[in-house]
Amino acid sequence: MSRVGGFSLLQLLMTLLLGGIVLSFAIPAWSGMVRDRVLQAYISRLNVLLLRARNDALLRQQPVHVCAVNMKLNQDPQGCFASPPLSAGERLWSEGVLLYQDRAGGRLALYDSKEALQVLPLKATPAAPQLLVSVPRFEVGEWGGLKNVQSVRFTVQDQHGGCQQLLVSVPMRIRALPC
């Protein structure tokens, strides 16, 4: 039997089969890597937010308040949750984080409209990670350090068990930790 050229059907099927086997190992590893990158991105954004709180407190010589944001339907900050719900002994900041600084004429230590410095929203989707925080709210004092608390632990976790932590300790030392 002579062959003119090209591939036989059997060779083509074997190549497709081997390619499928290789992909079956690669795809789960790829999705795990993507989930880890999403958690790392949230931790990085949270780190930048906390550095912003420290810098604003130092520059303006006035405390910056950090709390669980309560978003309006149009995604503008409405204020802080007075008591975020507990989950596994920690506070669930389900909608994200709000930084604000009191202005003259407003209510002291409470969010008034247009006092927001920055908001870090969490997407309200089933795939979005959860943000668990060890305290319901805290302040960064005018000296640039934590005020009235010794440490704050932020835990970002997804529904697949992936987890990253950010530990903020006195004076304002920020460290990323594995869970």
Residue, then its C-alpha position, 0 to 999 in steps of 0.5 A: m500500500s503506497r502513500v502519496g503524502g499527508f497524515s493518516l486519520l489514525q495519526l490525526l486522532m492520536t495527536l488530538l488525543l495527546g493534545g487533549i490529555v495535556l490540556s486536561f492537566a494544564i487547565p486546572a493549574w491555569s485556573g488556580m493560578v488565575r484565582d491566586r492572581v485575583l486574590q493578590a490583586y485585591i491585597s495589593r489594592l488594599n495595601v495601596l489604600l492603607l498607604r493612602a490613609r497613612n499619607d493623607a493623615l500625615l499630610r493633613q494632620q487629621p485622622v483618616h477613618v477606615c470602615a466597611v462601605n455601604m454603597k448606594l444603588n448607583q455605587d456611590p458611598q452612602g456611609c459606613f456599616a455601623s456593625p458589619p456582620l460577623s463571619a467566623g469571628e471576623r467582620l465581613w466587609s461585603e461591599g468594600v472599604l471606605l476611607y474618609q476624613d472629617r471636614a468642618g461643619g460635619r458630624l465628628a467621626l461619622y461619614d458625611s456626604k462628600e468626605a470620601l477620600q477613596v473607595l475600594p469596592l468589592k464586586a457583588t458577584p458570586a466569584a468575587p472574594q470575601l473581605l474579612v476584617s478583625v475590627p468593625r472600623f478603625e482610624v489612622g491617627e494624624w501621626g500616621g499610625l493606628k489609633n485605638v487598636q494594636s493591629v488589624r487583620f484583613t483576610v481576602q478569601d475566595q469560594h475555592g479556599g484560596c486566601q491571602q492576608l494583610l496584617v497592619s500593626v502599630p505604628m503602621r507596619i503593613r505585611a502580606l501573609p499567607c493564610 
